[in-house]
Amino acid sequence: MYGKLVLVYEGERLLGEVELQHQGGGVWGEEIKEIRISHYSPPSERCPPLAVLIP
């Protein structure tokens, strides 16, 4: 099964491509063309920072 390739940006800088795999139950279609990381959450003792994604 092949997924859909979308571009990933950090702000305006292109980071590369990622392949989205549909796992069922959710809905995503042709409208997702890119994912933009707007900011990172602050690190804590128990987990590293997480990216906040804006499709």
C-alpha positions, -999 to +999 in steps of 0.1 A: +000+000+000+014+034-010+007+066+008+005+102-004+037+123-005+034+158+010+060+185+015+071+194+051+082+230+059+097+246+090+084+281+086+093+289+050+122+264+048+115+232+030+127+202+051+117+174+026+088+151+019+069+127+041+046+098+031+012+098+047-003+064+053-041+062+058-048+040+088-086+039+085-112+057+105-099+091+097-105+112+067-079+130+046-080+136+010-064+155-018-066+188+001-034+180+021-005+192-001+019+204+026+026+203+063+041+234+081+058+233+115+049+265+132+067+260+165+080+234+189+067+227+224+092+233+253+112+203+264+105+187+298+123+161+319+101+133+306+098+141+269+116+159+241+100+188+223+072+181+199+065+198+166+032+216+162+021+207+127-002+229+106-016+210+075 
